[in-house]
Amino acid sequence: MSKKGKFSKPDTILAVAGRDPDNNFGIVNPPVYHASTILFPTVEKLNHRVPFEGVSYGRNGTPTQFALEEAFAELEGAHRCVAVQSGLAAVTGGITGFLKAGDHMLVTDSAYGPTRKYANTFLQRFGVETTYYDPLIGAGIANLMRPNTKVVFVESPGSQTFEVQDIPAIAAVAHKSGATVVMDNTWATPLFFRPFDKGVDVVVHAATKYVVGHSDAMLGLINCRDRATFETVKNTCMTLGFHAAPDDVYLCLRGLRSMGVRLRQHEKSGLDIARWLKTRPEVDKVLHPALPDCPGHAHFKRDFRGSSGLFAFTLKGEWSDEAEARMLDGLGIFGMGYSWGGYESLMIPAHPGQFRTAVPWNERTRIYRVHIGLEDVEDLRQDLADGLDRLKANA
Ligand SMILES: Cc1ncc(COP(=O)(O)O)c(C=O)c1O
């Protein structure tokens, strides 16, 4: 029998949710179902499909997908979850249904780049206007609300620059005007931030990162507060033809089982490296939500249960492109790649100034975004120390 709803502790939910061995030959994991066509035995059954329920056509979901959705909804305390093909599809699928031509959306200036692109190109062409706001605006967002503001989008901490937002204050203002609050909670996962307790209505995740956890599958998950938000999101995703591929869904469900222990190690090693970086003379700011340098750190202390392994740092003074390239090119463990959340450590340079419109970010201040993986932390520290030495040697 499914143990749905029987447990409240996150580690137990991670291990048992979405599984039903009693109805699967005793096999622990839900099987992978590949399907397009589903056969109905009678005309009556063919004609009386219940929307959003059951298996009706491959694109609308398979039992493997429903198992993942059930487990992830339970973990975050959602009414229901919708699995889609990528994190970006989760962002667009989680927002689009709440907007129509003539509406207005507020988006944090620290949002993930492609989220901005979707707002600035796709939504703009369909007559939706977007205003970017200071991630630290808090209740001051009231001044930006318009009668036609239908969505307030938050992402905390922010992509690249890690500002931690005052989500309860923002959500309270948004709800006063009847706007829907959509949050990208990829960084914290449901283990470290509980969006529904803080007033969020729809929570999107790039499950590609920590949930999959092994850098080998793309997936998005959209958790919905209640039946009404679920119906809007599910309808949108079905209308747009969004779909989660069965093998990727299986890998995601498998990754979910070990997410708790992995995240605890990402947190521990991440904090260790972040604190050590702060002691290095070349390093200026360490933008790690759990450390005081990070804008909005007080909100982190108040609202979060832990931190994951992604953060950034800036360097003191001016360094040539050549010196910076030598630092990065010679890294032995850290790889350079546009992702994070896997078991392996990564480091990339980034230029937040390229994107910002509400709060200018010094064009010239480059950040180094670091993802701390599951390797030995001493080895990681040595790799970074060698890199900083190369930086100085090539100054
Ligand atoms: C915060 C955040 N949200 C969404 C996404 C998009 O996820 P995906 O690459 O699975 O489309 C990413 C990807 O890097 C991300 O960092």
The ligand as an SDF file (V2000), in Angstrom:
LIG
                    3D

 16 16  0  0  0  0  0  0  0  0999 V2000
   17.7880   29.0230  -10.5260 C   0  0  0  0  0  0  0  0  0  0  0  0
   17.5270   28.2630  -11.7990 C   0  0  0  0  0  0  0  0  0  0  0  0
   16.2650   28.1210  -12.2190 N   0  0  0  0  0  0  0  0  0  0  0  0
   15.9820   27.4570  -13.3610 C   0  0  0  0  0  0  0  0  0  0  0  0
   16.9820   26.9000  -14.1360 C   0  0  0  0  0  0  0  0  0  0  0  0
   16.6270   26.1970  -15.4000 C   0  0  0  0  0  0  0  0  0  0  0  0
   16.7800   24.8090  -15.2860 O   0  0  0  0  0  0  0  0  0  0  0  0
   17.0410   23.8880  -16.5470 P   0  0  0  0  0  0  0  0  0  0  0  0
   18.4570   24.1060  -16.9610 O   0  0  0  0  0  0  0  0  0  0  0  0
   16.7380   22.5140  -16.0660 O   0  0  0  0  0  0  0  0  0  0  0  0
   16.0990   24.3350  -17.6210 O   0  0  0  0  0  0  0  0  0  0  0  0
   18.3040   27.0030  -13.7160 C   0  0  0  0  0  0  0  0  0  0  0  0
   19.3960   26.4250  -14.5170 C   0  0  0  0  0  0  0  0  0  0  0  0
   20.5630   26.6930  -14.3190 O   0  0  0  0  0  0  0  0  0  0  0  0
   18.5900   27.7190  -12.5250 C   0  0  0  0  0  0  0  0  0  0  0  0
   19.8590   27.8860  -12.0900 O   0  0  0  0  0  0  0  0  0  0  0  0
  1  2  1  0
  2  3  1  0
  2 15  2  0
  3  4  2  0
  4  5  1  0
  5  6  1  0
  5 12  2  0
  6  7  1  0
  7  8  1  0
  8  9  2  0
  8 10  1  0
  8 11  1  0
 12 13  1  0
 12 15  1  0
 13 14  2  0
 15 16  1  0
M  END
$$$$
